[in-house]
Amino acid sequence: MTLPLPALLSQALVAFTIEFDNEAETRIPHRTTRHGSTGASGGPWLVSMVMWFNCMRFVGDERITVGQVEQLARAKTNWNGMERWGYIVVEPDPADGRAKPPHADWVVRATPRGRMAREVWRTLFHVIETRWDERFGGRVIEQLRAALGAVISRIDTDLPDCLPILGYGLVSRVPDAKGSRGVVRTPENTSDVPLPALLSKVLLALALEYEEASQVSLAIGANVLRLINERELVRDLPRRAGVSKEAVAAALGFLEKRGYAVVETGSAGGRAAKVVTLTGKGRRAREDYGSLVAAIEQRWQARFGPETVRTLHELLSPLMGEPLLRCVRPYPDGWRAAVPPLESLPHFPMVLHRGGYPDGS
């Protein structure tokens, strides 16, 4: 079965991110909820690559405020989380004489552990991309970069280098362009731009276009709505979608509240189990997901050229399935080695506040 363009982009981005995260886990002293701490003195709570893009990339030795980080990143981070997890300190500027300065004017600084993690993350893009050159062929990755760059060069909006943390309804949002002076813009020559940044920009452009025309986000349509046919067991959806139970629960909560689905207790194998069924509204939304994605691809062929869109399909399609699943295999002592292995990858990344993992972990 030929996958639609957002699914192709998503699975490549998720695979790169998980491989990056697995490597970072081996190099950064850290702690996790279930697997304890590594290193003599532990380290920050483990998070995913997107938290480097939307936060730690810009927090260094120079003075910087919350607002400046968000302008530079063109994305919001989980400020409370990053501070609680040990990467940063966020506090009012001692030189600001106002009684209650707005949070955007608070000063951000990296902790020693945050600086350590930042320096490790900085080196890993080259490490993982070199592996992909060797694994899939340098010519393939070079052509993929060129096709992604051809799309990005025609996009008017300065999109962030990462997908945003999904908001209510698992919707993709980017900050307004107002006050964007100093934004790190994508250069015309994208040879030095990390591959996941190129994938993210194109995927986000597609998601924003989709969500302008849909009441259901691309994340929900691609990962959950797409999989519900008749009466589906809720417990099976995370495995089939390649996303966490928490991500599926958030999607189903939205679908129930808005009248797209009904979740009730049924039975499976003689045992009680939650079952989800689509309403008439939900079935129409599921059909709209496929037709809207197809319509956007047709518009993109006219906008960016049929050759560019066709090239993305031809380069990414052979990587789907086992080739990309090999990328996400964890190290034996990694946290992912202690959970069931991924059988499939998301058709759209589920980047949540829980650390920014692309599958909502």
C-alpha positions as CSV (number, residue, x, y, z in Angstrom):
1,M,0.0,0.0,0.0
2,T,1.3,3.4,-0.9
3,L,1.4,5.7,2.1
4,P,0.4,9.4,1.8
5,L,3.2,12.0,2.0
6,P,2.6,13.0,5.6
7,A,3.0,9.4,6.7
8,L,6.2,9.0,4.7
9,L,7.7,12.2,6.2
10,S,6.5,11.3,9.7
11,Q,7.9,7.8,9.8
12,A,11.3,9.1,8.6
13,L,11.3,11.9,11.2
14,V,10.2,9.6,14.0
15,A,12.9,7.0,13.1
16,F,15.7,9.6,13.0
17,T,14.5,11.1,16.3
18,I,14.3,7.8,18.2
19,E,17.7,6.7,16.9
20,F,19.1,10.2,18.0
21,D,17.4,9.8,21.4
22,N,18.7,6.3,21.9
23,E,22.3,7.5,21.2
24,A,21.8,10.5,23.5
25,E,20.7,8.1,26.3
26,T,24.0,6.3,26.1
27,R,26.1,9.5,26.3
28,I,24.3,11.8,28.7
29,P,24.1,10.9,32.5
30,H,20.4,11.0,33.2
31,R,17.5,9.8,35.2
32,T,14.1,8.3,34.3
33,T,11.0,7.4,36.2
34,R,11.2,3.6,35.8
35,H,14.9,3.0,35.2
36,G,16.7,5.0,37.8
37,S,19.8,7.1,37.2
38,T,23.1,6.7,35.3
39,G,26.4,8.2,36.2
40,A,27.9,8.9,39.6
41,S,25.7,11.9,40.3
42,G,22.8,11.2,38.0
43,G,21.7,13.8,35.6
44,P,18.6,15.6,34.2
45,W,15.4,13.7,33.4
46,L,15.7,12.2,30.0
47,V,13.9,14.1,27.2
48,S,13.8,13.9,23.4
49,M,15.5,15.8,20.6
50,V,12.8,18.4,20.1
51,M,13.6,19.9,23.5
52,W,17.1,20.8,22.1
53,F,15.5,22.4,19.1
54,N,12.9,24.4,21.1
55,C,14.9,25.3,24.1
56,M,18.5,24.1,24.9
57,R,19.8,25.1,21.4
58,F,19.4,28.7,22.5
59,V,20.1,28.6,26.2
60,G,23.9,29.1,26.7
61,D,26.3,31.3,28.6
62,E,24.8,34.6,27.3
63,R,21.8,36.3,28.9
64,I,18.5,35.4,27.2
65,T,14.9,35.7,28.2
66,V,11.9,33.4,27.8
67,G,10.5,35.6,25.0
68,Q,13.8,35.7,23.1
69,V,14.1,31.9,23.2
70,E,10.6,31.5,21.8
71,Q,11.2,34.1,19.1
72,L,14.4,32.4,18.0
73,A,13.0,28.9,18.2
74,R,9.7,29.9,16.6
75,A,8.2,27.4,19.0
76,K,7.2,27.1,22.6
77,T,8.9,24.7,25.0
78,N,7.7,23.2,28.2
79,W,9.3,25.7,30.6
80,N,8.0,24.2,33.8
81,G,9.1,20.7,32.7
82,M,12.6,21.7,31.5
83,E,13.2,23.5,34.8
84,R,11.8,20.6,36.9
85,W,13.8,18.1,34.9
86,G,17.0,19.8,35.7
87,Y,18.1,21.5,32.4
88,I,17.4,25.2,33.1
89,V,16.6,27.8,35.7
90,V,14.0,30.4,34.9
91,E,13.7,33.4,37.2
92,P,12.9,37.1,37.1
93,D,15.8,39.3,36.0
94,P,17.4,40.8,39.1
95,A,17.9,44.0,37.1
96,D,14.2,44.3,36.4
97,G,12.6,46.7,38.9
98,R,9.0,45.8,38.1
99,A,7.1,44.0,40.9
100,K,5.7,41.3,38.5
101,P,7.5,41.3,35.2
102,P,5.8,39.1,32.5
103,H,7.1,35.6,32.2
104,A,8.4,36.4,28.7
105,D,10.9,38.8,30.3
106,W,12.2,36.3,32.8
107,V,15.8,35.2,32.3
108,V,16.7,31.6,31.4
109,R,20.1,30.0,32.1
110,A,21.3,26.4,31.7
111,T,22.2,24.3,34.7
112,P,25.6,22.5,34.6
113,R,23.7,19.3,33.7
114,G,21.8,21.2,31.0
115,R,25.0,22.5,29.4
116,M,26.4,19.0,29.4
117,A,23.4,17.6,27.7
118,R,23.3,20.5,25.2
119,E,26.9,19.8,24.1
120,V,26.2,16.1,23.6
121,W,23.0,16.8,21.5
122,R,24.9,19.3,19.4
123,T,27.2,16.5,18.0
124,L,24.6,13.8,17.4
125,F,23.0,15.2,14.3
126,H,26.2,14.5,12.3
127,V,26.5,11.0,14.0
128,I,23.0,9.8,13.1
129,E,23.0,11.4,9.6
130,T,26.3,9.7,8.8
131,R,24.7,6.4,9.8
132,W,21.8,7.1,7.5
133,D,24.2,7.8,4.7
134,E,25.9,4.5,5.2
135,R,22.6,2.6,5.8
136,F,20.5,4.0,3.0
137,G,23.1,5.4,0.7
138,G,24.6,8.9,0.7
139,R,23.1,9.6,-2.7
140,V,19.6,8.8,-1.4
141,I,20.0,11.2,1.6
142,E,21.5,13.9,-0.6
143,Q,18.5,13.7,-3.0
144,L,16.1,13.7,-0.1
145,R,17.7,16.8,1.3
146,A,17.4,18.5,-2.1
147,A,13.7,17.6,-2.5
148,L,12.9,18.8,1.0
149,G,14.9,22.0,0.4
150,A,13.0,22.6,-2.8
151,V,9.7,22.6,-0.9
152,I,11.0,24.7,2.0
153,S,12.4,27.4,-0.4
154,R,8.8,28.0,-1.6
155,I,7.2,28.2,1.8
156,D,6.5,31.8,2.8
157,T,6.4,31.2,6.6
158,D,9.5,30.9,8.7
159,L,8.7,27.6,10.3
160,P,10.6,26.2,13.3
161,D,13.2,23.5,13.0
162,C,11.0,21.1,14.9
163,L,7.4,20.1,15.2
164,P,5.6,22.1,18.0
165,I,4.4,20.4,21.1
166,L,0.8,19.6,20.3
167,G,-1.9,21.7,21.8
168,Y,-5.4,20.9,22.8
169,G,-7.0,18.6,20.3
170,L,-3.4,17.6,19.4
171,V,-3.3,20.6,17.0
172,S,-0.1,21.9,15.5
173,R,0.4,25.6,16.3
174,V,3.3,28.0,15.7
175,P,3.7,31.5,17.2
176,D,2.6,34.6,15.3
177,A,5.3,36.1,13.1
178,K,5.0,39.4,15.1
179,G,8.2,40.1,17.0
180,S,10.2,37.5,15.0
181,R,13.2,39.7,14.6
182,G,16.3,37.6,15.0
183,V,14.6,34.3,14.1
184,V,17.0,31.6,12.9
185,R,15.8,31.4,9.3
186,T,16.3,28.5,7.0
187,P,19.2,29.4,4.7
188,E,18.9,29.0,1.0
189,N,21.7,26.4,1.1
190,T,20.3,23.7,3.4
191,S,23.4,21.5,3.4
192,D,24.2,22.4,7.0
193,V,20.6,22.1,8.2
194,P,20.0,18.9,10.2
195,L,17.9,16.4,8.3
196,P,15.2,16.2,11.0
197,A,14.8,20.0,10.7
198,L,14.1,19.7,7.0
199,L,11.6,16.8,7.5
200,S,9.9,18.8,10.3
201,K,9.5,22.0,8.3
202,V,7.8,20.2,5.4
203,L,5.7,18.0,7.6
204,L,4.6,21.0,9.7
205,A,3.7,23.0,6.5
206,L,1.5,20.1,5.4
207,A,-0.1,19.8,8.9
208,L,-0.9,23.5,9.1
209,E,-2.6,23.4,5.7
210,Y,-4.5,20.3,6.7
211,E,-5.7,21.8,9.9
212,E,-6.9,25.0,8.3
213,A,-9.5,22.8,6.5
214,S,-10.3,20.3,9.2
215,Q,-11.9,20.3,12.7
216,V,-9.8,17.2,13.6
217,S,-6.0,17.5,13.8
218,L,-3.7,15.6,11.5
219,A,-2.2,13.9,14.5
220,I,-5.6,12.5,15.5
221,G,-6.8,11.7,11.9
222,A,-3.6,9.9,10.9
223,N,-2.9,8.0,14.1
224,V,-6.3,7.2,15.6
225,L,-9.3,8.1,13.4
226,R,-7.7,6.2,10.5
227,L,-7.6,3.0,12.5
228,I,-11.2,2.9,13.8
229,N,-13.4,0.9,11.5
230,E,-16.1,-0.9,13.5
231,R,-15.7,-1.7,17.2
232,E,-12.0,-1.4,17.9
233,L,-10.3,-2.4,21.2
234,V,-8.8,0.7,22.7
235,R,-5.9,-1.3,24.1
236,D,-4.9,-2.3,20.5
237,L,-4.7,1.2,19.1
238,P,-1.3,2.2,20.6
239,R,0.4,-0.8,19.1
240,R,-1.2,-0.4,15.7
241,A,-0.5,3.4,15.6
242,G,3.0,3.2,17.0
243,V,2.2,5.8,19.7
244,S,1.9,5.8,23.5
245,K,-1.3,4.9,25.5
246,E,-1.3,8.5,26.7
247,A,-1.3,9.9,23.2
248,V,-4.2,7.6,22.2
249,A,-6.1,8.6,25.4
250,A,-5.7,12.2,24.6
251,A,-7.0,11.7,21.0
252,L,-10.0,9.6,22.1
253,G,-10.8,12.1,24.8
254,F,-11.1,14.8,22.1
255,L,-13.1,12.6,19.8
256,E,-15.5,11.6,22.5
257,K,-16.0,15.2,23.7
258,R,-16.7,16.5,20.2
259,G,-19.1,13.7,19.3
260,Y,-16.9,11.8,16.8
261,A,-16.6,8.6,18.9
262,V,-18.1,6.6,21.8
263,V,-15.9,4.7,24.2
264,E,-17.6,2.1,26.3
265,T,-16.9,-1.1,28.1
266,G,-17.3,-4.2,26.0
267,S,-15.7,-7.6,26.1
268,A,-12.8,-9.4,24.4
269,G,-11.9,-13.0,25.0
270,G,-14.4,-13.2,27.8
271,R,-12.9,-10.2,29.6
272,A,-14.1,-6.6,30.0
273,A,-12.3,-4.2,27.7
274,K,-12.8,-0.7,26.4
275,V,-14.2,-0.5,22.9
276,V,-14.4,2.6,20.7
277,T,-17.0,3.1,18.0
278,L,-17.3,6.0,15.6
279,T,-20.5,8.0,15.3
280,G,-21.8,9.1,11.9
281,K,-19.9,12.4,12.4
282,G,-16.7,10.4,13.2
283,R,-17.1,8.2,10.1
284,R,-17.4,11.3,7.9
285,A,-14.3,12.7,9.6
286,R,-12.4,9.5,8.9
287,E,-13.3,9.7,5.2
288,D,-12.4,13.4,5.2
289,Y,-8.9,12.6,6.5
290,G,-8.0,10.5,3.5
291,S,-9.6,12.8,0.9
292,L,-8.1,16.0,2.4
293,V,-4.6,14.5,2.5
294,A,-5.0,13.5,-1.1
295,A,-6.2,17.0,-2.1
296,I,-3.3,18.7,-0.4
297,E,-0.8,16.4,-2.2
298,Q,-2.5,17.4,-5.5
299,R,-2.2,21.1,-4.6
300,W,1.5,20.6,-3.6
301,Q,2.1,19.0,-7.0
302,A,0.9,22.2,-8.6
303,R,2.7,24.5,-6.2
304,F,6.0,22.7,-5.8
305,G,6.1,20.7,-9.0
306,P,5.0,17.1,-9.6
307,E,8.6,16.0,-9.9
308,T,9.4,17.2,-6.4
309,V,6.5,15.5,-4.7
310,R,7.1,12.3,-6.8
311,T,10.8,12.4,-5.7
312,L,9.8,12.5,-2.1
313,H,7.6,9.5,-2.5
314,E,10.2,7.6,-4.5
315,L,13.0,8.3,-1.9
316,L,10.9,7.7,1.2
317,S,8.7,4.7,0.2
318,P,11.6,2.1,0.1
319,L,12.6,3.1,3.7
320,M,9.2,2.3,5.2
321,G,8.7,-0.8,7.3
322,E,11.7,-2.8,8.3
323,P,14.4,-0.4,7.1
324,L,13.2,2.3,9.5
325,L,12.2,-0.1,12.2
326,R,15.9,-1.2,12.3
327,C,16.8,2.4,13.1
328,V,14.7,2.5,16.3
329,R,16.1,-0.6,17.9
330,P,17.4,0.4,21.3
331,Y,20.6,-0.4,23.1
332,P,20.2,-3.4,25.4
333,D,20.3,-1.1,28.5
334,G,18.1,1.6,27.0
335,W,14.6,2.3,28.4
336,R,13.0,1.3,25.1
337,A,14.6,-2.1,25.5
338,A,12.4,-2.7,28.5
339,V,9.1,-2.0,26.7
340,P,7.4,-3.8,23.8
341,P,9.3,-3.0,20.6
342,L,7.6,-0.7,18.1
343,E,5.7,-2.7,15.4
344,S,4.9,0.4,13.3
345,L,5.8,4.1,13.3
346,P,3.3,6.9,13.6
347,H,1.6,8.4,10.6
348,F,2.1,11.8,12.3
349,P,4.4,12.5,15.3
350,M,2.7,12.8,18.7
351,V,5.0,15.4,20.4
352,L,3.6,15.9,23.9
353,H,4.6,17.8,27.0
354,R,5.9,14.6,28.4
355,G,9.4,15.2,27.2
356,G,8.8,15.8,23.5
357,Y,9.1,12.2,22.4
358,P,7.8,11.7,18.8
359,D,5.5,8.8,19.8
360,G,4.1,10.5,22.9
361,S,6.2,8.2,25.3
